[in-house]
Amino acid sequence: MADSAKNRKFNTVFDWFDQGRDGYLSGDDFQQMVALFTALPGGDAPENAKALHDAFDKWWSLLLAGGDSDGDGKLDRQEFIQVMESSVTAPENFEDAVLSIADAFMRIVDTNGDGSLSFDEYVRMYDGLGIDPAHSSDAFRRLDRDGDGSLSYQEFRTAITEFYLSDDENAPGNWLLGPLS
């Protein structure tokens, strides 16, 4: 698994979530991710903010319970990758830990409330989350599976699911955060 697509994606997520840039994930890093998400237009709506807080808390609890092997209250990269594989992406946890964030997030970034993401909404999302928007056009094109010029709720959920669960190098969902490195 050393260089599998999943491993590279989990490394990308670790780097993105390590807001303190100290090589560890902590509860503070997760709270900073919540702040990043809720800073987007629509993120301050109480139902969206609560849903994000609850989902990130659930994810952090799963990570800590299953991955904090030395009991220090934080996860290093290896602990994170191992618990992502063994617990967070397990069917019984994935919906609550990851897809609930995606659902709340979709409500936030769908600024016009039409149930889909336009290209402009997608680019604003990329920029607001600190993801290099240079790749947003290519990513959007790959994720827009029906080619209608928008990402439906289902296309967005499919992309999230592929990103976290698929080890297929060519899965369109791998582009969720830009190209796989």
DRENNU-968558 format. One record per residue (C-alpha): x, y, z. Coordinates in steps of 0.001 Angstrom, whole numbers, plus 500000, padded with zeros to 6 digits. Each point is the difference from the previous one (the first is absolute). Example, Ala and Ser with C-alpha at 12.3 -4.5 7.8 and 13.67 -1.06 7.14 Angstrom:
<rs>
512300495500507800/501370503440499340/
</rs>
This chain:
<rs>
500000500000500000/503050502264500248/499289501841496746/496386499126499309/497513502620498863/498266499853503399/503281500493501811/500808503079497918/496497501395500553/500204499435503759/503390501727500024/498429502944498161/497168500164502548/502509499815502863/501993502906498550/496816502024499440/498640499329503497/503342500674501732/499102503657500419/502708500508502649/502625498625497585/501618498052502835/499778496515498459/497127498936502255/496224500199499922/498294501248503126/496556501066501083/501130503576499367/500788499138496366/496489498619499581/498469503107501569/502036502114497584/498607497928497122/496482500674501284/500842503715500088/501325499807496441/496805498327498772/497641502275501923/501833503118498772/498637499305496529/496809501854498990/497097498122501588/502216498339502569/498743502200502786/496423498710499661/499382498301503363/498825496676498558/503047499774497706/502479501038502681/498554497514502505/499989497179497440/503649500677499165/501044500241503651/498207496752500826/501425498147496983/503575501173500577/499692499102503704/498801496518499017/502896499589497561/502540501191502559/498558497651502647/500308497045497623/503554500955499110/501053500432503593/498287496840501269/501417497784497288/503287501650499159/501601501696502990/502246497038500782/502234501902502412/497180501858501800/501425503481499404/496720501481498747/501294500546496494/500734497930496906/503158499839497979/499787499278496288/500335496224500358/497386499797502756/497615502056497845/500451497852496909/499563496777501962/496801501120501724/498579501374496764/500460496561498468/498763498010502985/497210502103501451/498940503265498367/499461498540496541/498239496909501375/496382499904498796/498607500341503525/501909503283500525/500431501615496597/496497501490499749/500195501743503394/503664500915499893/500456501197496424/496775500180498012/498246502042502676/502703502650499501/499454499813496240/496243500456500419/500335503067502238/502760501345497816/497875499676496863/497310502132501644/502642502641500735/501674500195496601/496743499785498042/499572503747500461/497039500337497644/498177497048501604/499288498123496774/501261496637501294/503158499986497878/503339501741499725/500655502262497055/503549500401498779/500232503410501730/498797498519503307/502530497199499623/502884502424499368/498981502108503031/499950496812502058/503516499080498863/501317503463500737/498242500282503375/501393496671501183/503560500860499067/500138497532497109/501957501178496988/497297501223497594/502325499410497030/498568496482499826/496350500871500519/499048499975496297/501407496534499390/498608498680503280/496541501407499303/499944498486496520/500922496571501383/497477500135502844/497140501207497784/499222496470498839/496919500848497968/501654503015498358/497147502388500801/502255502773501292/499201499509503685/500751497529502774/496835498480501364/499701498988503624/500457496368498903/503053500784497843/501575501812502954/499275497078502352/501355497561497412/503202502035499720/500438500025503789/499366496252500188/502478499259497208/502593502269501532/499925498193503330/499149496444498984/501330499338496512/503501498789499273/499388500420496269/502694502375498704/497601501327497349/496900500561502134/498631503501499311/499499500551503741/503763499957500451/499913503559498637/497905501300502889/502979501899501459/501938500308496749/502204497483498216/501390497060501955/503626500579500724/
</rs>
